[in-house]
């Protein structure tokens, strides 16, 4: 789960991390009021999940009320298109109006889960304000790391070492930076983050240490214990089909191709996409129906697949373990009656109750269903059908 | 021989009176696994539907039954605690089936288990099976072939459940038996990983080769590749799922995500091939590739 920049800022503020004065607005008039209140230069920033805001013109430094009006009106009435949004772009509903500060130097501070060491790691760099992936690739020694102890967290001396690595020598500034690092770690642990990042953290010409931009991702497995995060959730920013699938306990991700996939198990679902590609086709989606799938759940899965109008054929690939082949067969027959398939459906079933499932499909005698013997046969058949 | 579990292994189930726990315990017993009891707080002193004694705590269960392994079906919010309880009670191996456990919970639980010297399989996994002897988990038993029933025996290590069944089925259909199959799970922080299990299979006299099934996310496969190049002499065949997965999207499993350019299938496949591993392009070619590798 993701939250907007302004929400991440709120969580940082709560943890004692200083940020420039700011307000969140939804109209141009509100933007002007916020500008008057801040009483100085501001940065107007579109609140969307996608990156690439700056290049798209959705982050603007404004000196006057006229500039604020122009920027706010533009952002609220145009869709933002960037590398991350796709060509159709996304609508902007909220803006952050933040006091602009005179920056002397920029830093990077983040906490992220280190999978191979099985604990969170704090990463800092003097090269703030740029993409950290680029720094990691071109100048890895510029990133300094300290790992959290699984039970004790970040220890005092580690904070000191990180602050020193950032080059803070002034006592007051060093103390303020230490507080920022501790605050970010607190947020990470308290809210089960997958990533908590301040980029950039800045030192102003006046010697203040401030978090200018923040990004946070949360562990979806842990949101059940964070009502505050659930309240922050913005369903309008999520893919609507993915949300609908979620409600039906299905794991669905839309892709660009034209072959719909219905599979049990995440690994097999990915492998099914791979084998379609290997045989010259293009998957329209990732869809894992899960182990405890019901007939109704599987019918909903077919509805979701078919609501993607790009879909020209469907591949059903089930290796029954906990999930039973006859459940899927029942769903196929019901879906054929209820929704009606207007595209060919290649069906490959193996595992638990497969004989019963095959018998059911045979008796139903549905023209649109094409049985496949194995995975390769299934991929070949569905690719040939949509070609 | 086999690794981790065999027909003598004494097992309890934490969550034995829950729907999933009861169902799968029954299936494991039917397969031949030696279950000796279960844990369900508040139901101590009763019998499970399988006729097994139920205890309030793992400590009581282990003390009374001498269980060595616990299979856990406890809901995600309480699962990490259940794992630590099993460890403290003296289980040497914990098989954690539950999915959806918060990553930070697993960070803490895994550290606790390491300090106690307890091995963990999972979470978010199908479990472990030594065909013909012992099944601890949710995999369909009948697709497997026990050592001695096939021409050769392979060990299987996998991050994915159903893809493991696929590999097992392809082997069984080609007269290749399985010594032990371990589903290590799809989460970012887990217990036993490729490297430890590769070493166990390398040391197991009954295992002739190993199939490893990885997927996008993290760098476990790259680490395993380095290890194989240096330490594993038995043939290894691999498949990496998610070659067509888009970056930044979590593909079902919590751990299956390409982030910051790390965790791509391409990087894993290249590392494995460099280490001399046969990487199948298609998930349908695992059995065939293993057959060729064993004949070579």
Interface residues (C-beta under 8 A of the other chain):
Chain A: X113 X115 X116 X118 X119 X120 X132 X133 X136 X137 X150 X151 X189 X192 X194 X219 X220 X221 X222 X224 X225 X251 X253 X255 X263 X264 X265 X266 X267 X268 X269 X270 X271 X272 X273 X274 X275 X276 X277 X278 X283 X286 X288 X291 X319 X320 X321 X322 X350 X351 X352 X374 X375 X376 X379
Chain B: X76 X77 X100 X101 X102 X103 X104 X105 X106 X107 X108 X110 X111 X112 X126 X138 X139 X140 X143 X158 X159 X160 X161 X162 X163 X164 X165 X166 X169 X186 X188 X189 X213 X215 X216 X217 X218 X219 X220 X223 X239 X241 X242 X243 X244 X245 X246 X249 X250 X251 X252 X253 X254 X255 X256 X260 X261 X281 X282 X283 X284
